[in-house]
Amino acid sequence: MTRLEALQQVAAPTSGSVPATAKPRWPALAACAIGLIVLFGVGFAGSATLHNAAHDTRHAFNFPCH
């Protein structure tokens, strides 16, 4: 067996391999769902609520804000 034949056997797909189009889509769907939750959560929250959340986060990281 030549080196080329050995490489072709290694590169040949087996019956148990998964095609590239069959990758799981749940990570992308989960990221979209989280993005929509954040988008609508911020969109419907009052400005005072967002200010207090940012203020408390700054204090949690010891970042001076006033």
Gaussian input, Z-matrix of N, CA and C with variables (Angstrom, degrees):
# hf/3-21g

backbone

0 1
 N
 C     1     B1
 C     2     B2     1     A1
 N     3     B3     2     A2     1     D1
 C     4     B4     3     A3     2     D2
 C     5     B5     4     A4     3     D3
 N     6     B6     5     A5     4     D4
 C     7     B7     6     A6     5     D5
 C     8     B8     7     A7     6     D6
 N     9     B9     8     A8     7     D7
 C    10    B10     9     A9     8     D8
 C    11    B11    10    A10     9     D9
 N    12    B12    11    A11    10    D10
 C    13    B13    12    A12    11    D11
 C    14    B14    13    A13    12    D12
 N    15    B15    14    A14    13    D13
 C    16    B16    15    A15    14    D14
 C    17    B17    16    A16    15    D15
 N    18    B18    17    A17    16    D16
 C    19    B19    18    A18    17    D17
 C    20    B20    19    A19    18    D18
 N    21    B21    20    A20    19    D19
 C    22    B22    21    A21    20    D20
 C    23    B23    22    A22    21    D21
 N    24    B24    23    A23    22    D22
 C    25    B25    24    A24    23    D23
 C    26    B26    25    A25    24    D24
 N    27    B27    26    A26    25    D25
 C    28    B28    27    A27    26    D26
 C    29    B29    28    A28    27    D27
 N    30    B30    29    A29    28    D28
 C    31    B31    30    A30    29    D29
 C    32    B32    31    A31    30    D30
 N    33    B33    32    A32    31    D31
 C    34    B34    33    A33    32    D32
 C    35    B35    34    A34    33    D33
 N    36    B36    35    A35    34    D34
 C    37    B37    36    A36    35    D35
 C    38    B38    37    A37    36    D36
 N    39    B39    38    A38    37    D37
 C    40    B40    39    A39    38    D38
 C    41    B41    40    A40    39    D39
 N    42    B42    41    A41    40    D40
 C    43    B43    42    A42    41    D41
 C    44    B44    43    A43    42    D42
 N    45    B45    44    A44    43    D43
 C    46    B46    45    A45    44    D44
 C    47    B47    46    A46    45    D45
 N    48    B48    47    A47    46    D46
 C    49    B49    48    A48    47    D47
 C    50    B50    49    A49    48    D48
 N    51    B51    50    A50    49    D49
 C    52    B52    51    A51    50    D50
 C    53    B53    52    A52    51    D51
 N    54    B54    53    A53    52    D52
 C    55    B55    54    A54    53    D53
 C    56    B56    55    A55    54    D54
 N    57    B57    56    A56    55    D55
 C    58    B58    57    A57    56    D56
 C    59    B59    58    A58    57    D57
 N    60    B60    59    A59    58    D58
 C    61    B61    60    A60    59    D59
 C    62    B62    61    A61    60    D60
 N    63    B63    62    A62    61    D61
 C    64    B64    63    A63    62    D62
 C    65    B65    64    A64    63    D63
 N    66    B66    65    A65    64    D64
 C    67    B67    66    A66    65    D65
 C    68    B68    67    A67    66    D66
 N    69    B69    68    A68    67    D67
 C    70    B70    69    A69    68    D68
 C    71    B71    70    A70    69    D69
 N    72    B72    71    A71    70    D70
 C    73    B73    72    A72    71    D71
 C    74    B74    73    A73    72    D72
 N    75    B75    74    A74    73    D73
 C    76    B76    75    A75    74    D74
 C    77    B77    76    A76    75    D75
 N    78    B78    77    A77    76    D76
 C    79    B79    78    A78    77    D77
 C    80    B80    79    A79    78    D78
 N    81    B81    80    A80    79    D79
 C    82    B82    81    A81    80    D80
 C    83    B83    82    A82    81    D81
 N    84    B84    83    A83    82    D82
 C    85    B85    84    A84    83    D83
 C    86    B86    85    A85    84    D84
 N    87    B87    86    A86    85    D85
 C    88    B88    87    A87    86    D86
 C    89    B89    88    A88    87    D87
 N    90    B90    89    A89    88    D88
 C    91    B91    90    A90    89    D89
 C    92    B92    91    A91    90    D90
 N    93    B93    92    A92    91    D91
 C    94    B94    93    A93    92    D92
 C    95    B95    94    A94    93    D93
 N    96    B96    95    A95    94    D94
 C    97    B97    96    A96    95    D95
 C    98    B98    97    A97    96    D96
 N    99    B99    98    A98    97    D97
 C   100   B100    99    A99    98    D98
 C   101   B101   100   A100    99    D99
 N   102   B102   101   A101   100   D100
 C   103   B103   102   A102   101   D101
 C   104   B104   103   A103   102   D102
 N   105   B105   104   A104   103   D103
 C   106   B106   105   A105   104   D104
 C   107   B107   106   A106   105   D105
 N   108   B108   107   A107   106   D106
 C   109   B109   108   A108   107   D107
 C   110   B110   109   A109   108   D108
 N   111   B111   110   A110   109   D109
 C   112   B112   111   A111   110   D110
 C   113   B113   112   A112   111   D111
 N   114   B114   113   A113   112   D112
 C   115   B115   114   A114   113   D113
 C   116   B116   115   A115   114   D114
 N   117   B117   116   A116   115   D115
 C   118   B118   117   A117   116   D116
 C   119   B119   118   A118   117   D117
 N   120   B120   119   A119   118   D118
 C   121   B121   120   A120   119   D119
 C   122   B122   121   A121   120   D120
 N   123   B123   122   A122   121   D121
 C   124   B124   123   A123   122   D122
 C   125   B125   124   A124   123   D123
 N   126   B126   125   A125   124   D124
 C   127   B127   126   A126   125   D125
 C   128   B128   127   A127   126   D126
 N   129   B129   128   A128   127   D127
 C   130   B130   129   A129   128   D128
 C   131   B131   130   A130   129   D129
 N   132   B132   131   A131   130   D130
 C   133   B133   132   A132   131   D131
 C   134   B134   133   A133   132   D132
 N   135   B135   134   A134   133   D133
 C   136   B136   135   A135   134   D134
 C   137   B137   136   A136   135   D135
 N   138   B138   137   A137   136   D136
 C   139   B139   138   A138   137   D137
 C   140   B140   139   A139   138   D138
 N   141   B141   140   A140   139   D139
 C   142   B142   141   A141   140   D140
 C   143   B143   142   A142   141   D141
 N   144   B144   143   A143   142   D142
 C   145   B145   144   A144   143   D143
 C   146   B146   145   A145   144   D144
 N   147   B147   146   A146   145   D145
 C   148   B148   147   A147   146   D146
 C   149   B149   148   A148   147   D147
 N   150   B150   149   A149   148   D148
 C   151   B151   150   A150   149   D149
 C   152   B152   151   A151   150   D150
 N   153   B153   152   A152   151   D151
 C   154   B154   153   A153   152   D152
 C   155   B155   154   A154   153   D153
 N   156   B156   155   A155   154   D154
 C   157   B157   156   A156   155   D155
 C   158   B158   157   A157   156   D156
 N   159   B159   158   A158   157   D157
 C   160   B160   159   A159   158   D158
 C   161   B161   160   A160   159   D159
 N   162   B162   161   A161   160   D160
 C   163   B163   162   A162   161   D161
 C   164   B164   163   A163   162   D162
 N   165   B165   164   A164   163   D163
 C   166   B166   165   A165   164   D164
 C   167   B167   166   A166   165   D165
 N   168   B168   167   A167   166   D166
 C   169   B169   168   A168   167   D167
 C   170   B170   169   A169   168   D168
 N   171   B171   170   A170   169   D169
 C   172   B172   171   A171   170   D170
 C   173   B173   172   A172   171   D171
 N   174   B174   173   A173   172   D172
 C   175   B175   174   A174   173   D173
 C   176   B176   175   A175   174   D174
 N   177   B177   176   A176   175   D175
 C   178   B178   177   A177   176   D176
 C   179   B179   178   A178   177   D177
 N   180   B180   179   A179   178   D178
 C   181   B181   180   A180   179   D179
 C   182   B182   181   A181   180   D180
 N   183   B183   182   A182   181   D181
 C   184   B184   183   A183   182   D182
 C   185   B185   184   A184   183   D183
 N   186   B186   185   A185   184   D184
 C   187   B187   186   A186   185   D185
 C   188   B188   187   A187   186   D186
 N   189   B189   188   A188   187   D187
 C   190   B190   189   A189   188   D188
 C   191   B191   190   A190   189   D189
 N   192   B192   191   A191   190   D190
 C   193   B193   192   A192   191   D191
 C   194   B194   193   A193   192   D192
 N   195   B195   194   A194   193   D193
 C   196   B196   195   A195   194   D194
 C   197   B197   196   A196   195   D195

   B1=1.4457
   B2=1.5335
   B3=1.2985
   B4=1.4560
   B5=1.5199
   B6=1.2945
   B7=1.4627
   B8=1.5370
   B9=1.3317
   B10=1.4588
   B11=1.5262
   B12=1.3158
   B13=1.4607
   B14=1.5233
   B15=1.3199
   B16=1.4628
   B17=1.5261
   B18=1.3274
   B19=1.4591
   B20=1.5212
   B21=1.3118
   B22=1.4562
   B23=1.5304
   B24=1.3217
   B25=1.4581
   B26=1.5183
   B27=1.3123
   B28=1.4593
   B29=1.5210
   B30=1.3375
   B31=1.4607
   B32=1.5213
   B33=1.3309
   B34=1.4687
   B35=1.5232
   B36=1.3311
   B37=1.4642
   B38=1.5214
   B39=1.3126
   B40=1.4536
   B41=1.5180
   B42=1.2992
   B43=1.4690
   B44=1.5229
   B45=1.3285
   B46=1.4681
   B47=1.5094
   B48=1.3220
   B49=1.4597
   B50=1.5229
   B51=1.3224
   B52=1.4555
   B53=1.5193
   B54=1.3261
   B55=1.4628
   B56=1.5300
   B57=1.3129
   B58=1.4634
   B59=1.5215
   B60=1.3225
   B61=1.4570
   B62=1.5195
   B63=1.3218
   B64=1.4579
   B65=1.5267
   B66=1.3175
   B67=1.4633
   B68=1.5242
   B69=1.3215
   B70=1.4711
   B71=1.5260
   B72=1.3055
   B73=1.4604
   B74=1.5210
   B75=1.3336
   B76=1.4535
   B77=1.5189
   B78=1.3426
   B79=1.4670
   B80=1.5308
   B81=1.3225
   B82=1.4640
   B83=1.5226
   B84=1.3153
   B85=1.4619
   B86=1.5254
   B87=1.3193
   B88=1.4633
   B89=1.5246
   B90=1.3282
   B91=1.4611
   B92=1.5252
   B93=1.3213
   B94=1.4718
   B95=1.5227
   B96=1.3214
   B97=1.4582
   B98=1.5239
   B99=1.3269
   B100=1.4659
   B101=1.5225
   B102=1.3200
   B103=1.4619
   B104=1.5159
   B105=1.3284
   B106=1.4677
   B107=1.5226
   B108=1.3194
   B109=1.4672
   B110=1.5254
   B111=1.3247
   B112=1.4684
   B113=1.5177
   B114=1.3228
   B115=1.4584
   B116=1.5226
   B117=1.3228
   B118=1.4602
   B119=1.5236
   B120=1.3244
   B121=1.4660
   B122=1.5091
   B123=1.3138
   B124=1.4638
   B125=1.5279
   B126=1.3085
   B127=1.4584
   B128=1.5158
   B129=1.3339
   B130=1.4597
   B131=1.5243
   B132=1.3142
   B133=1.4637
   B134=1.5221
   B135=1.2996
   B136=1.4604
   B137=1.5157
   B138=1.3205
   B139=1.4683
   B140=1.5224
   B141=1.3268
   B142=1.4655
   B143=1.5317
   B144=1.3203
   B145=1.4647
   B146=1.5221
   B147=1.3289
   B148=1.4663
   B149=1.5265
   B150=1.3269
   B151=1.4711
   B152=1.5232
   B153=1.3303
   B154=1.4649
   B155=1.5269
   B156=1.3349
   B157=1.4631
   B158=1.5245
   B159=1.3299
   B160=1.4679
   B161=1.5193
   B162=1.3257
   B163=1.4659
   B164=1.5226
   B165=1.3242
   B166=1.4624
   B167=1.5239
   B168=1.3288
   B169=1.4636
   B170=1.5198
   B171=1.3208
   B172=1.4722
   B173=1.5168
   B174=1.3303
   B175=1.4622
   B176=1.5251
   B177=1.3281
   B178=1.4671
   B179=1.5264
   B180=1.3371
   B181=1.4599
   B182=1.5205
   B183=1.3503
   B184=1.4791
   B185=1.5177
   B186=1.3227
   B187=1.4633
   B188=1.5189
   B189=1.3146
   B190=1.4674
   B191=1.5271
   B192=1.3063
   B193=1.4587
   B194=1.5203
   B195=1.3174
   B196=1.4714
   B197=1.4970
   A1=108.11
   A2=115.35
   A3=119.63
   A4=109.83
   A5=114.42
   A6=120.19
   A7=110.64
   A8=117.71
   A9=122.07
   A10=111.04
   A11=116.68
   A12=119.62
   A13=111.17
   A14=117.17
   A15=120.74
   A16=110.79
   A17=117.50
   A18=120.86
   A19=111.70
   A20=117.83
   A21=120.93
   A22=111.05
   A23=116.64
   A24=119.35
   A25=110.92
   A26=117.12
   A27=120.73
   A28=110.20
   A29=117.22
   A30=121.54
   A31=112.87
   A32=117.76
   A33=120.13
   A34=109.79
   A35=117.63
   A36=119.88
   A37=111.01
   A38=115.48
   A39=120.48
   A40=108.83
   A41=116.34
   A42=119.91
   A43=111.68
   A44=118.55
   A45=121.38
   A46=113.88
   A47=118.54
   A48=119.32
   A49=110.52
   A50=115.07
   A51=121.78
   A52=108.06
   A53=118.03
   A54=119.06
   A55=111.13
   A56=116.04
   A57=121.13
   A58=111.84
   A59=118.21
   A60=120.27
   A61=112.95
   A62=118.02
   A63=121.22
   A64=112.21
   A65=117.83
   A66=120.52
   A67=109.39
   A68=117.01
   A69=118.79
   A70=111.07
   A71=115.30
   A72=120.30
   A73=112.44
   A74=118.21
   A75=119.51
   A76=113.55
   A77=121.68
   A78=117.85
   A79=112.36
   A80=116.56
   A81=119.57
   A82=110.38
   A83=117.34
   A84=120.09
   A85=111.39
   A86=117.04
   A87=120.53
   A88=110.52
   A89=117.37
   A90=120.55
   A91=111.07
   A92=117.05
   A93=120.62
   A94=111.10
   A95=116.74
   A96=120.31
   A97=111.12
   A98=117.08
   A99=120.27
   A100=110.28
   A101=117.29
   A102=120.95
   A103=112.06
   A104=117.05
   A105=119.81
   A106=111.94
   A107=116.60
   A108=119.95
   A109=110.31
   A110=116.59
   A111=119.94
   A112=110.57
   A113=117.49
   A114=121.31
   A115=111.82
   A116=117.12
   A117=119.75
   A118=111.65
   A119=117.49
   A120=119.90
   A121=111.73
   A122=116.81
   A123=120.85
   A124=110.02
   A125=117.33
   A126=120.54
   A127=113.39
   A128=117.52
   A129=120.33
   A130=113.40
   A131=118.16
   A132=120.53
   A133=109.23
   A134=115.21
   A135=119.74
   A136=110.68
   A137=116.34
   A138=119.17
   A139=111.39
   A140=118.28
   A141=120.53
   A142=110.23
   A143=116.95
   A144=121.23
   A145=110.52
   A146=116.62
   A147=120.32
   A148=110.93
   A149=116.61
   A150=119.99
   A151=110.60
   A152=116.61
   A153=119.69
   A154=111.63
   A155=117.19
   A156=120.03
   A157=110.51
   A158=116.84
   A159=120.05
   A160=110.55
   A161=116.58
   A162=121.58
   A163=110.78
   A164=116.60
   A165=120.64
   A166=111.68
   A167=117.55
   A168=120.74
   A169=110.60
   A170=116.99
   A171=119.87
   A172=110.71
   A173=117.35
   A174=119.62
   A175=111.52
   A176=117.83
   A177=121.32
   A178=111.03
   A179=117.69
   A180=121.27
   A181=113.49
   A182=116.53
   A183=122.42
   A184=112.01
   A185=116.82
   A186=121.56
   A187=107.80
   A188=118.10
   A189=118.74
   A190=111.33
   A191=115.95
   A192=119.16
   A193=112.07
   A194=117.77
   A195=120.24
   A196=110.24
   D1=132.13
   D2=-179.88
   D3=-83.26
   D4=167.53
   D5=179.94
   D6=-62.94
   D7=-38.27
   D8=179.21
   D9=-63.77
   D10=-42.74
   D11=178.50
   D12=-63.80
   D13=-39.70
   D14=178.74
   D15=-63.59
   D16=-41.82
   D17=178.07
   D18=-66.15
   D19=-36.85
   D20=179.20
   D21=-66.96
   D22=-35.27
   D23=178.25
   D24=-69.07
   D25=-37.14
   D26=178.95
   D27=-68.86
   D28=-39.80
   D29=-176.81
   D30=-79.41
   D31=-15.82
   D32=-177.66
   D33=-69.29
   D34=134.69
   D35=179.44
   D36=-68.25
   D37=145.85
   D38=177.77
   D39=-97.85
   D40=171.36
   D41=-177.80
   D42=-68.68
   D43=-21.65
   D44=-178.96
   D45=-93.82
   D46=2.53
   D47=-177.62
   D48=-77.36
   D49=154.06
   D50=-178.53
   D51=-101.96
   D52=127.26
   D53=178.16
   D54=-66.29
   D55=156.60
   D56=-176.19
   D57=-62.66
   D58=-26.81
   D59=-178.85
   D60=-78.95
   D61=-8.70
   D62=-177.82
   D63=-99.85
   D64=23.50
   D65=178.23
   D66=-68.58
   D67=149.02
   D68=-179.80
   D69=-65.24
   D70=139.83
   D71=-177.72
   D72=-102.68
   D73=-1.43
   D74=-176.12
   D75=-64.12
   D76=-32.99
   D77=178.33
   D78=-63.06
   D79=-39.82
   D80=179.28
   D81=-69.33
   D82=-39.38
   D83=178.30
   D84=-66.68
   D85=-38.62
   D86=178.23
   D87=-65.87
   D88=-40.35
   D89=178.66
   D90=-64.65
   D91=-40.01
   D92=176.90
   D93=-64.34
   D94=-42.26
   D95=-179.66
   D96=-64.04
   D97=-43.81
   D98=178.42
   D99=-64.33
   D100=-40.57
   D101=178.15
   D102=-61.69
   D103=-42.38
   D104=178.09
   D105=-66.30
   D106=-38.75
   D107=177.82
   D108=-62.52
   D109=-45.23
   D110=178.95
   D111=-64.95
   D112=-44.40
   D113=-178.73
   D114=-60.05
   D115=-49.45
   D116=-179.40
   D117=-73.52
   D118=-31.73
   D119=176.89
   D120=-63.34
   D121=-42.70
   D122=178.24
   D123=-73.11
   D124=-36.69
   D125=-178.19
   D126=-65.22
   D127=-34.73
   D128=-177.51
   D129=-98.34
   D130=-6.01
   D131=178.17
   D132=-78.39
   D133=148.31
   D134=177.35
   D135=-74.04
   D136=158.79
   D137=-177.79
   D138=-65.97
   D139=-32.37
   D140=178.19
   D141=-66.04
   D142=-38.24
   D143=178.81
   D144=-63.84
   D145=-43.65
   D146=179.45
   D147=-67.07
   D148=-39.67
   D149=178.75
   D150=-62.52
   D151=-45.25
   D152=-179.56
   D153=-65.15
   D154=-36.91
   D155=178.67
   D156=-65.98
   D157=-43.87
   D158=178.37
   D159=-65.80
   D160=-39.72
   D161=179.84
   D162=-62.05
   D163=-47.79
   D164=179.78
   D165=-65.23
   D166=-36.24
   D167=178.15
   D168=-65.82
   D169=-41.48
   D170=177.45
   D171=-60.85
   D172=-43.78
   D173=178.75
   D174=-65.06
   D175=-35.50
   D176=179.83
   D177=-63.74
   D178=-31.78
   D179=179.06
   D180=-97.07
   D181=13.41
   D182=179.75
   D183=57.87
   D184=35.65
   D185=177.99
   D186=-99.21
   D187=123.30
   D188=-178.67
   D189=-68.85
   D190=133.90
   D191=-179.41
   D192=-125.66
   D193=-5.87
   D194=175.68
   D195=-157.11

